[in-house]
Amino acid sequence: MARISRPELNGAVWRRSSYSNQEGGNCVEVADGFQEAVVPVRDSKVPHGPALYFEAASWAAFIGELKAEGHRR
């Protein structure tokens, strides 16, 4: 895995996962389109806490697997 420099998130526009519930349960937020090669991800319950940074290709593969798993159920 390549090391990615940690970008500033001040201008990030976050969106909550469509799988998150409205009661404030396990919520993940993603900053889509933040940078071409990087996808920041954070816990919506701790918006000023740390964020994880994924390479865009790795994140796309992860989401693809989640969607495929959902179709198998």
N, C-alpha and C positions, 0 to 999 in steps of 0.2 A: 504494500500500500504506500502510495506517495504521500509525503508530508505536505500539507496545505498551509499557507500562511493564514493567520486568523484575521479575517476582515472586520472592520468596524460595522456594527449593526444599527447605528443610529438611524439610518434611512430605510431600514428594512420594513416591509409591509408583510405582516404575519397573517396567516389564515389558519383556522382551526380545522383539524381533521373532521371529515364528514362522519367518521365513526365515533366521535366523542359525544357523550350524552349532555343534555342540558342541565343536569344536576351538579355539574362540576366534577365529574368523575375523572377517569384516566384520559387526560386531554393532551394531545400533541399539536403543536403549531409549527408550521413550515413557512419559511420566507421564500416563496417561489420567485424565480427570475432575479434573485438578489445579485448573483454574479453568474456568468456563463458556466463555470466549472464547479461551483460550490453550492450546496444546499444546506442552510442552517436549520436546525431543528431544536425546539425547546419545549419545556413543560409549561403549559398555559397557566398552571396554578402558581408558577414562580417566574413571571415574565421578566424580572430583572436578574434572574439567576443565570447560570451558565447555559450555553447553547452547544450542541454538538454540530460539527461540520462534516458533511459527507461529500465525496466526489459525486458530481451529477450522475455519472454512469452507474455508480454503485447504488445510489438512491433509486434510480429508475429500475434497476434490477430487483431491488428489495420490494418496491411497490408492485412490480409485475408479479412477483411470487405471492404477495398477499392477495392480489386480485385473482390469481390462478387458484389459490387455496380456497377462496370464497366460492368459486364456481364448482369446486369439487365436493362441497358440502351439500 
